[in-house]
Amino acid sequence: MTAKLSVSLITYNAQRLLKNVLSAVAPIADEIVIVDNGSTDDTLEIAKEFGVKVFIEDWKGYGKQKQSCIAKCSGDWILALDADEVLTPNSLEVIKRVINSAQYSAYEIVRINYCFEKLVRHCFPDEYKIRLFKAGTANFSSALVHEKVEVADAAGVGRLREVQILHYTGVDLEDFVFKTHKYAITVARQHYISGKRSNIFSIIFKPIFKFCKMYFFQLGFLDGVAGLILSFNAANYKFISYAQLYLLVSGSRARRAAGEPQE
């Protein structure tokens, strides 16, 4: 019997790339499931063109939102993508073959990063991530951001070197800066909940170290002007996240001193 494949995505105002994302996976997907966070652009209209099963839900953080999405999938296998990730054409036949004669219950797929329509190899090196797995064998972590797929049996994870995901992390500078700000604020919230703290040294020196690490140690300068922009933006990400964490902690202390209820 042929195994059924579900593709899962979460979306919010994802119209820029969504048609490309869906077009790439449509030939092998038995169903595509989207959990949307109240998009106000043409995201839902594009999804309807492809016969996608769409669910509208309040935002719960990246991990829980993605877990909610895969829970709605009915396929034997799940391919979990982001709304800015496009599967390459050569990957389709490989995935079809694998899910019908699988040696493992989950597979890592290489993600190749593009930013500002340019291939980025140094600032954001290629990375393998678990994205294809049998239904019921894996879950997303509950992290607010930087979530990952967790499997019970690490020995049951294979690697598909022939399958590639093209990750268009920033279509333009406005898009990229918006994402950076959103992630940084969310990371600060996650750090605050976990008990992590910030101080003036973190706010000043962690951004500087991040820039130096990405631009010099990771050879980001070989990515050209894009590498310079990405390195500065990475430093800005660190600045916003640690500054916001400091403000969250300070606000909590002020409320506690005033006898007000804590978050």
C-alpha positions as CSV (number, residue, x, y, z in Angstrom):
1,M,0.0,0.0,0.0
2,T,1.3,3.4,-0.9
3,A,2.1,5.6,2.1
4,K,0.3,8.9,2.3
5,L,2.2,12.2,2.8
6,S,0.9,15.2,4.7
7,V,2.7,18.6,4.4
8,S,2.4,20.9,7.4
9,L,3.0,24.7,7.5
10,I,2.2,27.5,9.8
11,T,1.6,30.9,8.2
12,Y,1.1,34.6,8.9
13,N,1.1,37.1,6.0
14,A,3.1,34.6,3.9
15,Q,1.9,35.6,0.5
16,R,5.3,36.5,-0.9
17,L,6.6,32.9,-1.1
18,L,3.6,30.8,-0.3
19,K,2.7,30.0,-3.9
20,N,6.3,28.8,-4.6
21,V,6.3,26.7,-1.4
22,L,2.9,25.0,-2.2
23,S,3.7,24.5,-5.9
24,A,6.9,22.7,-5.1
25,V,5.3,20.1,-2.8
26,A,1.8,19.8,-4.4
27,P,2.9,16.9,-6.8
28,I,3.7,14.6,-3.9
29,A,1.4,15.8,-1.1
30,D,-1.8,13.8,-0.4
31,E,-2.8,16.7,1.8
32,I,-1.4,20.1,2.8
33,V,-2.4,21.4,6.3
34,I,-1.9,25.1,7.3
35,V,-2.4,26.6,10.7
36,D,-2.7,30.4,10.2
37,N,-2.4,33.1,12.7
38,G,-4.9,35.6,11.3
39,S,-3.2,36.6,8.0
40,T,-4.4,39.9,6.6
41,D,-2.8,39.6,3.2
42,D,-3.5,37.0,0.4
43,T,-2.2,34.0,2.3
44,L,-5.5,32.3,2.7
45,E,-6.6,33.0,-0.9
46,I,-3.4,31.4,-2.2
47,A,-3.9,28.4,0.1
48,K,-7.4,27.9,-1.2
49,E,-6.1,27.8,-4.8
50,F,-4.1,24.6,-3.8
51,G,-7.0,23.0,-1.9
52,V,-5.1,23.4,1.4
53,K,-6.8,22.5,4.7
54,V,-6.7,25.7,6.6
55,F,-7.2,26.3,10.4
56,I,-7.2,29.7,12.0
57,E,-5.7,29.7,15.5
58,D,-4.3,32.3,18.0
59,W,-0.5,32.4,18.3
60,K,0.9,30.0,20.8
61,G,4.6,30.3,20.0
62,Y,6.4,28.5,17.2
63,G,6.8,25.1,18.8
64,K,3.2,24.7,20.0
65,Q,1.8,26.2,16.7
66,K,3.7,23.7,14.6
67,Q,2.7,20.8,16.9
68,S,-0.9,21.9,16.6
69,C,-0.5,21.7,12.8
70,I,1.0,18.2,12.6
71,A,-1.7,17.0,15.0
72,K,-4.2,17.8,12.3
73,C,-2.4,15.8,9.6
74,S,-3.9,12.5,8.6
75,G,-1.0,11.1,6.4
76,D,1.3,8.2,7.3
77,W,4.2,10.6,6.9
78,I,4.6,14.3,7.6
79,L,6.9,16.8,5.8
80,A,7.1,19.9,8.0
81,L,8.1,23.0,6.2
82,D,8.1,26.8,7.0
83,A,6.4,29.3,4.8
84,D,9.7,30.5,3.4
85,E,11.1,27.1,2.4
86,V,10.9,25.7,-1.1
87,L,11.6,22.0,-1.8
88,T,13.8,21.4,-4.9
89,P,12.2,19.5,-7.8
90,N,14.8,16.7,-7.6
91,S,13.7,16.0,-4.0
92,L,10.2,14.8,-4.9
93,E,11.0,11.4,-6.3
94,V,13.4,10.7,-3.4
95,I,10.8,11.5,-0.8
96,K,8.2,9.3,-2.5
97,R,10.6,6.4,-2.6
98,V,11.7,6.8,1.0
99,I,8.3,6.9,2.6
100,N,7.3,3.7,0.8
101,S,10.4,1.8,1.7
102,A,11.7,3.6,4.8
103,Q,14.6,2.3,6.8
104,Y,14.1,5.0,9.5
105,S,11.2,6.7,11.2
106,A,12.5,10.2,10.7
107,Y,14.9,11.9,8.3
108,E,17.1,15.0,8.3
109,I,17.0,17.2,5.2
110,V,19.6,19.8,4.3
111,R,18.5,23.4,4.3
112,I,20.3,25.8,2.0
113,N,20.0,29.5,3.0
114,Y,19.3,32.4,0.7
115,C,19.0,36.0,1.8
116,F,18.2,39.0,-0.4
117,E,17.9,36.5,-3.3
118,K,21.6,35.6,-2.8
119,L,23.0,32.2,-1.7
120,V,24.6,32.6,1.7
121,R,27.2,30.0,2.7
122,H,29.1,31.5,5.6
123,C,26.8,33.7,7.7
124,F,24.2,30.9,7.5
125,P,25.9,27.6,6.7
126,D,23.9,24.7,5.2
127,E,22.3,22.7,8.0
128,Y,20.5,19.4,8.4
129,K,17.2,19.4,10.2
130,I,14.6,16.7,10.8
131,R,11.7,17.6,8.6
132,L,10.3,14.3,7.3
133,F,9.0,11.7,9.9
134,K,6.3,9.1,10.4
135,A,3.2,10.3,12.0
136,G,3.2,9.8,15.7
137,T,7.0,9.3,16.0
138,A,8.0,12.9,16.5
139,N,6.9,16.2,18.0
140,F,8.0,19.7,17.9
141,S,9.5,21.1,21.1
142,S,7.3,23.6,22.9
143,A,9.8,26.5,22.6
144,L,8.4,29.9,21.8
145,V,11.1,30.3,19.1
146,H,14.0,28.2,17.7
147,E,11.8,25.1,18.0
148,K,13.0,21.7,16.7
149,V,11.6,18.3,15.9
150,E,12.2,15.9,18.7
151,V,12.2,12.1,18.2
152,A,12.1,9.4,20.9
153,D,14.6,7.2,19.2
154,A,17.7,9.1,18.0
155,A,19.0,5.9,16.3
156,G,15.9,6.0,14.2
157,V,16.9,9.2,12.3
158,G,18.4,8.9,8.8
159,R,19.7,11.6,6.5
160,L,18.5,12.4,3.0
161,R,21.5,13.9,1.2
162,E,19.6,14.1,-2.1
163,V,16.7,16.2,-0.7
164,Q,17.2,19.9,-0.4
165,I,15.1,22.7,1.1
166,L,15.9,26.3,-0.2
167,H,15.3,28.6,2.7
168,Y,14.6,32.2,1.6
169,T,15.1,33.7,5.0
170,G,14.8,37.4,3.9
171,V,13.2,38.5,0.7
172,D,14.3,42.1,1.2
173,L,15.7,44.1,4.1
174,E,12.3,45.2,5.4
175,D,11.2,41.6,5.6
176,F,14.4,40.5,7.2
177,V,14.5,43.2,9.8
178,F,10.8,42.6,10.7
179,K,11.6,38.9,11.3
180,T,14.7,39.7,13.3
181,H,12.7,42.0,15.6
182,K,9.9,39.5,16.1
183,Y,12.3,36.6,16.9
184,A,14.4,38.8,19.2
185,I,11.4,39.9,21.3
186,T,10.2,36.3,21.4
187,V,13.6,34.9,22.5
188,A,13.7,37.5,25.3
189,R,10.4,36.3,26.5
190,Q,11.5,32.7,26.4
191,H,14.7,33.6,28.3
192,Y,12.7,35.5,30.9
193,I,10.4,32.5,31.5
194,S,13.4,30.1,31.8
195,G,15.0,32.4,34.5
196,K,17.8,33.8,32.3
197,R,18.8,37.4,33.1
198,S,20.5,40.3,31.4
199,N,22.8,43.2,32.4
200,I,24.5,46.1,30.8
201,F,27.5,44.0,29.8
202,S,25.3,41.5,28.0
203,I,23.5,44.4,26.1
204,I,26.9,45.9,25.1
205,F,29.2,43.0,24.5
206,K,27.1,40.2,23.2
207,P,26.1,42.1,20.1
208,I,29.8,43.0,19.4
209,F,30.9,39.4,19.9
210,K,28.1,38.1,17.6
211,F,29.1,40.5,14.8
212,C,32.8,39.4,15.1
213,K,31.9,35.8,15.2
214,M,29.7,35.9,12.1
215,Y,31.7,38.3,10.0
216,F,35.2,37.2,10.8
217,F,35.3,33.8,12.4
218,Q,32.5,32.3,10.2
219,L,34.0,34.1,7.2
220,G,30.9,36.1,6.7
221,F,32.8,38.7,4.7
222,L,33.1,36.1,1.9
223,D,29.3,36.5,1.5
224,G,30.0,40.1,0.2
225,V,27.7,43.0,1.1
226,A,25.0,40.5,2.2
227,G,27.4,39.1,4.7
228,L,28.0,42.6,6.2
229,I,24.3,43.3,6.4
230,L,23.6,39.9,8.0
231,S,26.4,40.3,10.5
232,F,25.2,43.7,11.6
233,N,21.6,42.4,11.8
234,A,22.7,39.4,13.9
235,A,24.3,41.9,16.3
236,N,21.1,43.9,16.4
237,Y,19.2,40.7,17.1
238,K,21.4,40.1,20.2
239,F,21.0,43.8,21.3
240,I,17.2,43.7,21.1
241,S,16.8,40.3,22.8
242,Y,19.1,41.2,25.8
243,A,17.8,44.7,26.1
244,Q,14.2,43.4,26.1
245,L,15.1,40.7,28.6
246,Y,16.6,43.4,30.9
247,L,13.4,45.5,30.6
248,L,11.2,42.4,31.4
249,V,13.2,41.6,34.5
250,S,13.3,45.3,35.6
251,G,9.5,45.6,35.1
252,S,9.0,42.4,37.1
253,R,11.0,43.7,40.0
254,A,9.2,47.0,39.9
255,R,5.8,45.3,40.1
256,R,7.0,43.0,42.9
257,A,8.2,46.0,44.9
258,A,4.9,47.8,44.4
259,G,3.0,44.6,45.5
260,E,1.4,44.2,42.1
261,P,0.5,40.7,40.6
262,Q,3.4,39.1,38.6
263,E,3.0,37.7,35.1
